[in-house]
Amino acid sequence: MSKSITARRLTAAALTVGALTAVLAVPATAADHHRAPRPSVEISDVQYDSPGRDDRSNRSLNKEWVEITNNTRRTVNLDGWTLRDEDGHRYTFHDYRLAGRSTVRVHTGQGRDTRTDVYQDRRNYVWDNRSDTATLRNDHGRYIDSDSWGHRRSGRH
């Protein structure tokens, strides 16, 4: 009987060592393949240079836009959130909820707000064609995301 008990104990010890080794190896493997988590809400695209002639027509103004994407499954209340350029032009979301896994396009010109498109109701362009930064902040003024273009260090901050 003592051989049987010893064999069981050795087997149990070997299984325990194997399980501990596997547990310790998983984080190291996961760290090797680490991906930065996708932000919950982000500026997903910017059309800063309205296609065609810059004639300040409402049609041209509305071809200048910024897309905001909710990457979560839950609806996000954007009420009080702001979208701003480097010159201080600011758009504030009012009574707007962005559904999970969806995108809203913020147009510069005038229009009727829908689930997928909102309008700043401006008569002049906001985004500079050469260089600018679009910055999104929540209703507490906390930085959420930004997108830059035309700077020496272009790209996301």
Rosetta blueprint (number, residue, H / E / L):
1 M L
2 S H
3 K H
4 S H
5 I H
6 T H
7 A H
8 R H
9 R H
10 L H
11 T H
12 A H
13 A H
14 A H
15 L H
16 T H
17 V H
18 G H
19 A H
20 L H
21 T H
22 A H
23 V H
24 L H
25 A H
26 V H
27 P H
28 A H
29 T H
30 A H
31 A H
32 D H
33 H L
34 H L
35 R L
36 A L
37 P L
38 R L
39 P L
40 S L
41 V E
42 E E
43 I E
44 S E
45 D E
46 V E
47 Q E
48 Y L
49 D L
50 S L
51 P L
52 G L
53 R L
54 D L
55 D L
56 R L
57 S L
58 N H
59 R H
60 S H
61 L H
62 N L
63 K L
64 E L
65 W E
66 V E
67 E E
68 I E
69 T E
70 N E
71 N L
72 T L
73 R L
74 R L
75 T L
76 V E
77 N E
78 L L
79 D L
80 G L
81 W L
82 T E
83 L E
84 R E
85 D L
86 E L
87 D L
88 G L
89 H L
90 R E
91 Y E
92 T E
93 F L
94 H L
95 D L
96 Y L
97 R E
98 L E
99 A L
100 G L
101 R L
102 S E
103 T E
104 V E
105 R E
106 V E
107 H E
108 T L
109 G L
110 Q L
111 G L
112 R L
113 D L
114 T L
115 R L
116 T L
117 D E
118 V E
119 Y E
120 Q L
121 D L
122 R L
123 R L
124 N L
125 Y L
126 V L
127 W L
128 D L
129 N L
130 R L
131 S L
132 D E
133 T E
134 A E
135 T E
136 L E
137 R E
138 N L
139 D L
140 H L
141 G L
142 R L
143 Y E
144 I E
145 D E
146 S E
147 D E
148 S E
149 W E
150 G L
151 H L
152 R L
153 R L
154 S L
155 G E
156 R L
157 H L
